[in-house]
Amino acid sequence: MGLAVEVGLVAYQVENGGVDEQLNAEFERLSEFLVANGLKPHDEPEICEVVSFGMYGYAGLHYLRRVAAYLDLDGIVPEPGGVGGAEPADDPILQRYYDAVESNAEGRTFDHLIVHSDAEGFYVPQDFPNVLPEPTGELVVGGFVGSSQRLKEECIRLALILELPLDTDPEDESVYDAADNQGLGDLKWQRYGVESFTLLRLYIAAKHSIETGAAIMFC
């Protein structure tokens, strides 16, 4: 089992026989939560093109979050994740970012990427500055709701740093080869293969969410 990113899951289920009650209930609770936080309810479309990606396990998010944390806190780009053997999720700079979240430090610039479950939860196509925490997990799966618009902006910033063309086909063999050969390659984005693999999928999901009005779901 690994992380999947879905946009248009309700539309997919409608096209294939009907939406299950649990998914309907999750979207109803999501709308209640958004309204309670001063936002519009989410109206998930029943007809739209579906985007679905298998990710680089759960670890791929940590690789990309690590780069974002270094940029935010130290203004530098670290070496590609995992090359020295250390797990990106355990990187002290990434932990510093989480500490800054806990202490409510101001000025963080990658919250919609970093402050979110790596296994489940939503991004919705509404533009709001701060990730919305739901710490009980009873109203919203994953405990956080992010903005598709802000996630897209954060992905664009990271793509510029990694010199990753965002029109690259995420299913192109070169993207898979780069992820399988982390730290190697003639191009900068290729050396950050796992980060680029993850970034492309998140960017396309966020872009599609904004265009269709469908939420991004981690599942």
Summary of the structure (lengths in Angstrom):
residues: 219
radius of gyration: 17.0
end to end distance: 10.1
largest distance: 50.3
contacts: 721
relative contact order: 0.19
helix: 47%
strand: 10%
